[in-house]
Amino acid sequence: MTESGVFDPTLNVDTLLFPDPILLASSQHPEMQAAKVLFDEHFDKVRRLLLHSSGDPTHAAWKAASRLLSFPEISGTCLGYGSNSISGSGAGPTMTQKLLKTGYQIVQMGIDDPDLFMAIGLFEEDFGPDLIGDMFTNVCFQSIIDFNARVYEELSIATKHYNITLKNGISYEGRFARNPTVTSHDIPIILMPVDILRDLPVALDWRGVQAVSENNREFRKGLNGSVASLWSRKTLESKAQLKEWALSS
């Protein structure tokens, strides 16, 4: 299916790839252009909620931001680090709390533009590319559903209706083919565009662990800078120096 720009997954094991939100702007697929808009709007909403939460975990705005920063893995993409299965854990409650606290510290600094909010490192040290992939699929899942609807129809592949409810309580409806390799429960085959996928870093020995760690650091740095540029048209020129400082601190 790569001729159609669609990744052809191995259905019973994860492939060491992840969807990279940085690549949305250059994707050839209209659904991924729509996903880029969803991605921008999602984190601007997080920033505004945290701004109005006063840092109070009992505040309704804080709880709403917590829900938006929860990224459980969506079974069916067949992507990630699952070496013997297609199941993973995604970003759990501990990581969500870290993201909330870091995000609130950022808005407390008076940073009121979403580009700066993302640029100074919302993602924690152990928030690597695999979890960034889970973040993307959660934030942009409606666009992924639309992409699958078009592709399955173009390829004349039979589909069935799925009502997918994530662990954070958010529900979606869409049509996908069923994964025939999973007999214990009903798992959809969620197709992804080739042009938004990157290789996951892998450590094959102890020396590789350090290399992967450095790779993850460089990726986070690149992601923070690239996500920042998404909103550069909204940023006042007078804030350019603040952004440069934030990225270097």
Secondary structure by P-SEA (a helix, b strand, c coil): ccccccccccccccccbbbbcccccccccaaaaaaaaaaaaaaaaaaaaaaacccccccaaaaaaaaaacccccccccccccccccccccccaaaaaaaaaaaaaaaaaccccaaaaaaaccccccccaaaaaaaaaaacaaaaaaaaaaaaaaabbbbbbbbccccccbbbbbbbbcccccccbbbbbbbbbccccccccccccaaaaaaaaaaaaaaaaaaaaaaaacccccccccaaaaaaaaaac
